[in-house]
Amino acid sequence: MADGPPPALVRRTFLIEAQQRGDVVLRVLGLFAVQGAEILTIEAAQEPDRTSIRIETGGLAEDAAQHLVERLRVLPAVTGVGLGWRAMA
């Protein structure tokens, strides 16, 4: 039995905290491109000591999402990664 709705009906949200570096957003987005993820929304906020990035994707299977989390966690500038999902309306 499946764990939730099929990937085409799910939006996955990645919350990424990173050290403030000029290229961190591009490095993060590069991993999504390699996975062929469909990015629906992206928000990035730079603060004096860190960068916060929120990326929402559509049509990404659970195993691909977990693989992205693992890849994000090993990026040198990344200090934290969170993942959530919700059904598309």
Buried (B, 14 or more C-beta within 10 A) or exposed (E): EEEEEEBEEBBBBBBBBBEEBEEBBEBBBEBBEEBEBEBBEBEBEBEEEBBBBBBBBBBBBBEBBEBBBEBBEEBEBBEEBEBEBEEEE
